[in-house]
Amino acid sequence: MYNVLLVDDEPRTIDALEKNVDWRCCGIRKIFRSVSMREAIRIIEEHRPEIMICDIEMPGGSGLQLLEWLQVQKKKINCILVTCHPEFDYMRKAIQLQCYDYILKPINYEEFSRVLTELVRKMEAAENGQDTEKSINWGGMSDMEIKERGLADRERNVELEVKKYIQEHMVDNITVTGIAEALHFNPQYLMRAFKSKTDMSIVEYITKARLDTAKKILKDTPLPIKIVASMVGYGDYAYFTRVFRKETGVSPSRYRSMHQ
C-alpha cells in the first residue's frame, strides 16, 4: 500500500475527497494534506509520499509548478491533477511533466477511485518487474485526443451538473457566480460551456426551468398562484406574472384554466 498527498488551497475540497473515496480499497495506507505548494514540498521532503493528488490553480505556486519542482528535484511521485480547468494547454503541459492523469471538477468519485486504483496497480506491477516503463503516465495520446477528451467530458458534465443544481435550488436566489462556486467551476468557462452544449445561457435556462416547473404545478395542483410563484423562486408575485405572461402569452390563472 502507498501514501498519498492531497494538495488543494480549498480545505473543503480535500475534506470531500477524504470522505468520498475508500482509500484503503484503492490501495492507500496514509493520507497527508496540504493547502499550498510550500507546505506540499515540506511534506514531500519529510514523508516521501508515493502519490500526489494536486489542484492546478493555487496562490503561491500552481500544481504545474509543483510538478516542475518534482522533476528538477528528481522526486519519483506519481501525480493526478484535479482541477476545474479543462483547457488544452494545461492538459498538454501536465503530460509533458509526466502527470499520470487529469480529473476535472466537480469530481466524479467513482471515476476518481477507478483512476487511483489503476495507478496503484501499475505501480505495484512496476515494482514486481512486470512493467519495464520508467514512468507511469498517459503517453501515446495525440494533441487532438487530449483536447477532445478534456472538452467533451467537461461539457457533458457542465450541462448535467448545472441543470441538477438549478432543479434542486429553484426556490433560492440562483446566480451564475453561486452555481460556479458551488460546483467548483470557473464562472466564465461555465457560461461558455453550458451555452455551447444547450444553445442557451444559464440565465435563460433558469427562467425556463422555473416556468416549466410552475406550469406543472399549475396543471396538477389547486395551490394559490402566489404560492406557486414562491415555490419556483419568485418572491414577487407581480414579477412572476409578468415573466410568465411574456414567455407563454397568457397569465398563470389563464394557463391553469386552459389545462385543468
C-alpha positions as CSV (number, residue, x, y, z in Angstrom):
1,M,0.0,0.0,0.0
2,Y,1.1,3.6,-0.6
3,N,0.9,7.0,1.0
4,V,-0.9,9.9,-0.8
5,L,-0.6,13.7,-0.5
6,L,-3.7,15.8,-1.2
7,V,-2.9,19.3,-2.3
8,D,-5.6,22.0,-2.7
9,D,-5.9,25.5,-1.5
10,E,-9.6,24.8,-0.6
11,P,-9.7,22.6,2.5
12,R,-13.3,21.7,1.8
13,T,-12.2,20.0,-1.5
14,I,-9.7,17.9,0.5
15,D,-12.4,17.1,3.1
16,A,-14.7,15.9,0.3
17,L,-12.0,13.7,-1.2
18,E,-11.2,12.2,2.1
19,K,-14.8,11.5,2.9
20,N,-16.0,10.2,-0.5
21,V,-13.1,7.9,-1.5
22,D,-12.5,4.4,0.0
23,W,-8.7,5.0,0.2
24,R,-7.8,1.6,1.6
25,C,-9.8,-0.2,-1.0
26,C,-7.8,1.8,-3.6
27,G,-4.5,0.7,-2.1
28,I,-3.7,3.8,0.0
29,R,-2.3,3.4,3.6
30,K,-2.0,7.0,4.8
31,I,-3.2,10.5,3.7
32,F,-1.3,13.7,4.0
33,R,-2.9,17.1,3.4
34,S,-1.6,20.4,2.1
35,V,-3.2,23.8,1.1
36,S,-0.1,25.3,-0.6
37,M,2.9,24.4,-2.7
38,R,5.3,25.4,0.1
39,E,3.6,23.1,2.5
40,A,3.4,20.3,0.0
41,I,7.2,20.5,-0.6
42,R,7.8,20.2,3.2
43,I,5.6,17.1,3.4
44,I,7.2,15.6,0.4
45,E,10.7,16.1,1.8
46,E,9.7,14.8,5.3
47,H,7.3,11.9,4.5
48,R,8.0,11.0,0.9
49,P,4.5,10.0,-0.3
50,E,4.4,7.9,-3.5
51,I,1.3,9.6,-4.9
52,M,0.1,13.2,-5.1
53,I,-3.4,14.4,-5.9
54,C,-3.0,18.1,-6.7
55,D,-5.1,21.1,-7.8
56,I,-3.7,23.3,-10.5
57,E,-4.7,26.8,-9.6
58,M,-3.3,27.7,-6.2
59,P,-2.0,31.0,-4.8
60,G,1.8,30.9,-4.1
61,G,2.5,28.2,-6.6
62,S,0.4,26.2,-9.0
63,G,0.1,22.5,-9.4
64,L,2.1,22.6,-12.6
65,Q,4.9,24.5,-10.8
66,L,4.9,21.8,-8.1
67,L,5.2,19.1,-10.8
68,E,8.2,21.1,-12.3
69,W,9.8,21.2,-8.9
70,L,9.4,17.4,-8.6
71,Q,11.1,16.9,-11.9
72,V,14.0,19.2,-11.1
73,Q,14.5,17.5,-7.7
74,K,14.1,14.1,-9.3
75,K,11.3,13.1,-6.9
76,K,9.6,9.9,-8.0
77,I,6.0,10.8,-7.2
78,N,3.0,9.8,-9.4
79,C,0.6,12.7,-9.7
80,I,-3.1,13.0,-10.6
81,L,-4.2,16.6,-11.2
82,V,-7.7,17.6,-10.1
83,T,-8.9,20.9,-11.5
84,C,-11.8,22.9,-12.9
85,H,-9.7,23.9,-15.9
86,P,-10.0,21.6,-19.0
87,E,-8.0,23.9,-21.2
88,F,-5.8,22.1,-23.8
89,D,-2.6,23.9,-22.8
90,Y,-3.0,22.8,-19.2
91,M,-3.5,19.2,-20.1
92,R,-0.6,19.2,-22.6
93,K,1.7,20.7,-20.0
94,A,0.6,18.1,-17.4
95,I,1.5,15.3,-19.7
96,Q,4.9,16.8,-20.5
97,L,5.5,16.9,-16.8
98,Q,4.6,13.1,-16.6
99,C,1.4,13.6,-14.8
100,Y,-0.5,10.2,-14.6
101,D,-4.0,11.6,-15.2
102,Y,-6.2,14.7,-15.2
103,I,-9.5,14.7,-13.4
104,L,-12.0,17.5,-13.8
105,K,-14.1,19.2,-11.1
106,P,-16.7,18.6,-9.9
107,I,-15.1,15.3,-9.1
108,N,-16.8,12.1,-10.0
109,Y,-15.6,10.0,-7.1
110,E,-16.3,6.7,-8.8
111,E,-14.2,7.7,-11.8
112,F,-11.5,9.1,-9.4
113,S,-11.4,5.8,-7.5
114,R,-11.1,3.9,-10.7
115,V,-8.1,6.0,-11.9
116,L,-6.4,5.9,-8.5
117,T,-6.8,2.1,-8.3
118,E,-5.4,1.7,-11.8
119,L,-2.4,3.8,-10.9
120,V,-1.7,1.8,-7.7
121,R,-1.9,-1.5,-9.7
122,K,0.6,-0.2,-12.3
123,M,2.9,1.0,-9.5
124,E,2.7,-2.5,-7.9
125,A,3.4,-4.2,-11.3
126,A,6.4,-1.9,-11.9
127,E,7.8,-2.8,-8.5
128,N,7.4,-6.5,-9.2
129,G,9.2,-6.2,-12.6
130,Q,6.0,-6.7,-14.6
131,D,6.2,-3.2,-16.2
132,T,9.5,-2.0,-17.7
133,E,8.3,1.6,-18.2
134,K,10.3,4.0,-16.0
135,S,7.4,6.4,-15.8
136,I,3.7,5.8,-15.5
137,N,1.7,8.4,-17.4
138,W,-0.8,8.9,-20.2
139,G,1.7,8.6,-23.0
140,G,0.8,8.0,-26.6
141,M,-2.1,10.5,-26.7
142,S,-2.1,12.9,-29.6
143,D,-2.8,16.6,-29.1
144,M,-6.2,16.2,-30.6
145,E,-7.1,13.2,-28.4
146,I,-6.1,15.2,-25.3
147,K,-8.2,18.2,-26.4
148,E,-11.2,16.1,-27.3
149,R,-11.1,14.1,-24.0
150,G,-11.0,17.2,-21.8
151,L,-13.6,19.3,-23.6
152,A,-16.1,16.5,-24.4
153,D,-16.1,15.2,-20.9
154,R,-16.3,18.6,-19.3
155,E,-19.0,20.0,-21.4
156,R,-21.2,16.9,-20.8
157,N,-20.7,17.4,-17.0
158,V,-21.4,21.1,-17.2
159,E,-24.9,20.5,-18.6
160,L,-25.8,17.8,-16.2
161,E,-24.4,19.4,-13.1
162,V,-25.8,22.9,-13.8
163,K,-29.3,21.5,-14.6
164,K,-29.3,19.4,-11.4
165,Y,-28.2,22.3,-9.3
166,I,-30.9,24.6,-10.7
167,Q,-33.6,22.0,-10.1
168,E,-32.5,21.4,-6.5
169,H,-32.1,25.1,-5.7
170,M,-35.0,26.6,-7.6
171,V,-36.6,28.3,-4.6
172,D,-33.3,30.1,-3.9
173,N,-31.8,33.2,-5.4
174,I,-29.7,31.5,-8.1
175,T,-26.8,33.3,-9.7
176,V,-24.2,32.1,-12.2
177,T,-21.5,33.0,-9.7
178,G,-23.2,31.0,-7.0
179,I,-23.5,28.0,-9.3
180,A,-19.9,28.2,-10.3
181,E,-18.8,28.4,-6.7
182,A,-20.9,25.5,-5.6
183,L,-19.8,23.3,-8.4
184,H,-16.1,24.4,-8.5
185,F,-16.2,25.9,-12.0
186,N,-14.6,29.0,-13.4
187,P,-17.7,31.3,-14.0
188,Q,-16.6,32.3,-17.5
189,Y,-15.9,28.8,-18.5
190,L,-19.2,27.6,-17.0
191,M,-21.2,30.1,-19.1
192,R,-19.3,29.3,-22.3
193,A,-19.6,25.5,-21.9
194,F,-23.2,25.5,-20.9
195,K,-24.1,27.8,-23.9
196,S,-22.1,25.5,-26.2
197,K,-23.9,22.4,-25.1
198,T,-27.5,23.7,-24.7
199,D,-27.6,26.7,-27.1
200,M,-29.0,28.9,-24.3
201,S,-27.4,30.9,-21.5
202,I,-27.6,29.8,-17.9
203,V,-29.9,32.7,-17.0
204,E,-32.2,31.7,-19.8
205,Y,-32.3,28.1,-18.6
206,I,-33.0,29.2,-15.0
207,T,-36.1,31.0,-16.3
208,K,-37.1,28.1,-18.5
209,A,-36.7,25.6,-15.6
210,R,-38.7,27.7,-13.2
211,L,-41.5,28.3,-15.6
212,D,-41.7,24.6,-16.7
213,T,-42.0,23.7,-13.0
214,A,-44.6,26.4,-12.4
215,K,-46.7,25.1,-15.4
216,K,-46.6,21.6,-13.9
217,I,-47.7,22.8,-10.5
218,L,-50.5,24.9,-12.0
219,K,-51.8,22.0,-14.0
220,D,-51.5,19.4,-11.3
221,T,-52.5,21.3,-8.1
222,P,-55.0,23.8,-6.8
223,L,-52.3,25.8,-5.0
224,P,-52.7,29.6,-5.0
225,I,-50.7,31.2,-7.7
226,K,-48.7,33.3,-5.2
227,I,-47.6,30.0,-3.5
228,V,-46.7,28.6,-6.9
229,A,-44.6,31.6,-7.6
230,S,-42.6,31.3,-4.4
231,M,-42.1,27.6,-4.9
232,V,-40.2,28.3,-8.1
233,G,-38.1,31.2,-6.8
234,Y,-40.3,34.2,-7.5
235,G,-40.9,36.1,-4.2
236,D,-42.6,38.9,-6.2
237,Y,-45.9,37.6,-7.4
238,A,-46.4,40.5,-9.9
239,Y,-43.0,39.9,-11.4
240,F,-43.7,36.2,-11.7
241,T,-46.9,37.0,-13.5
242,R,-45.1,39.3,-15.9
243,V,-42.4,36.8,-16.7
244,F,-45.0,34.0,-17.1
245,R,-47.1,36.1,-19.5
246,K,-44.1,37.1,-21.5
247,E,-42.9,33.5,-22.0
248,T,-46.3,31.9,-22.5
249,G,-48.6,34.6,-23.8
250,V,-51.1,34.1,-21.0
251,S,-51.4,34.8,-17.3
252,P,-50.8,32.0,-14.8
253,S,-54.5,31.8,-13.9
254,R,-55.5,31.6,-17.6
255,Y,-52.9,28.9,-18.2
256,R,-54.4,26.9,-15.3
257,S,-57.9,27.2,-16.6
258,M,-56.8,26.1,-20.0
259,H,-55.1,22.9,-18.7
260,Q,-57.4,21.8,-15.9
